[in-house]
Amino acid sequence: MKRFYIVGFLALMIFDTLAQISFKAAAIHAFPLTMDSAWLSRVFSHPWIYGAFVGYAGAFFTWMTLLKYAPIGPAFAASHLEIISVTLLSVWLFDDSLTLIKIVGGLLILAGILFLAKGEIAHVKAEAEQQAE
């Protein structure tokens, strides 16, 4: 089951990252925002908008599958790993800046996931010991 969680959360992070990066690339291509048919044409003529659709659909189905099997606390926390991957890819692809605040935020996300996972492991062990008695 541990392998299922790792693969599932990795897939969720990849799909979420694809969606966010694709939306950013499509938005850059469709600039300026004019809310008319020419703007819509620019949006839907760029292939990255379809990457965003694929990313969101994949993330939705992956998330629904994970919710069926994974403990909700660590699952919810781990679903936010894409914030870190999107930040790092945005620095590389879009020349965004990597500030101290972003680094600290990413570290806090990772720490939160690790603490929740550790708490879930302790909870599962306690339940197993209680059932063994």
N, C-alpha and C positions, 0 to 999 in steps of 0.2 A: 504493500500500500504506500510505503514511503516513496518508491519510485514513481507511482502514479501522481503523488503530490508534486514532486520535483518537476516531472514532465509537464503536468498540468499548469503549474504556475509559470514555468518557463514559456509555454505556449501562450498563456494569457498575457505575459509581459511583451512577447513578440507581437501579438495581434494589437495590443493597446499602443505600443510604440509605433507600429506601422500606421495605425489610424492617425495618431497625433502628428507624426512627421509628414504624412501625406497631406493632411489638412493644411499644414504650414506651407508646404511646397505649392499646393494648389492656390492658396491665398496669395502668395507672392506672385504667382503667374497671373492671377486675375486682377491684380491691382490696376487702377484705383477702384474702390467700391463705389458703384454708381446705381446699383439696384435697378437695372434696366435689362432689356433682352441682350444687349451687347455684353454686359457683365456676366449674365448667366451663360452666354455662349463661351466666354473666356473660361469660366469655371469648368464647364462640362467638356470643353475641348482639351483640357489638360489631363493626362492619364493618371496623375497622382490623386485626383478626386475619387477615382475608382479604387485605388489602393486604400483610401480612407474607408470606403464602403466595405471592402473585404476585411479590413482590420476590425471595424466595429462589429460586423457580423460574426467573425471568428471569435472575437473577445466575448461577445454575448453568449454564444453557444459553449465556449470553454468555461466561462464563469458559471453558467447554469449547471454544467456537469460537475464542476468543483464544489458548488454549494450542496449538491446532493450527497457528497461523500466526505468533504473536508470539514473540520471543526470551524465554526464561523469566525471566532476571534482571529486566529492566525490567517485564515483565508481572506478576511477583509483587509487585514494589514498587508498581506503579501500582494493583494491586488493593486497596491499603490507603488509597486516596484517600478512601474513604467515611468513614474516621475523622474527617477534617477536616470533611466536609460534615455528618455526624451531629452533631459537636460544635457547629458553627455553628447548625444548625437547632434543636438542643436548647436553645441559649441563647435563641433567638427564640420557639420554641413552648412550651417547658416551664420557662422562667425559670431554666435552669441557669446556673451562673456560668462566666465565661470567665477562667480564671486564667493567670498567667504560665507555669506549667508546661504547660498545654494549648497555649498559643501557641507556646512553644519546641518542644514535641513536634510540632505541625503543621508548623512550619518545618523541623524535622529530617526529617520524612517527605518534604516537598517537595524538600529538598536531596538526599536519598538517591535519589529518583526521577530527578532531573536528572543526578546523577553516573552512575547506572547507564545512563541513556539516552545520555549523552555517551560513556561507555565502549563501549557497543554500537555507536554510530556509528563510533567509531575502529576497532573490530574489523572491522566490515563494510568500511570503506575499505581497511584493511590486507589483507583477503582479496581484495578486488577488484584491488588493485595486484599482489598475488602471482599471481593468475590471469592478469593481463595480461602478465606477464613470460614 
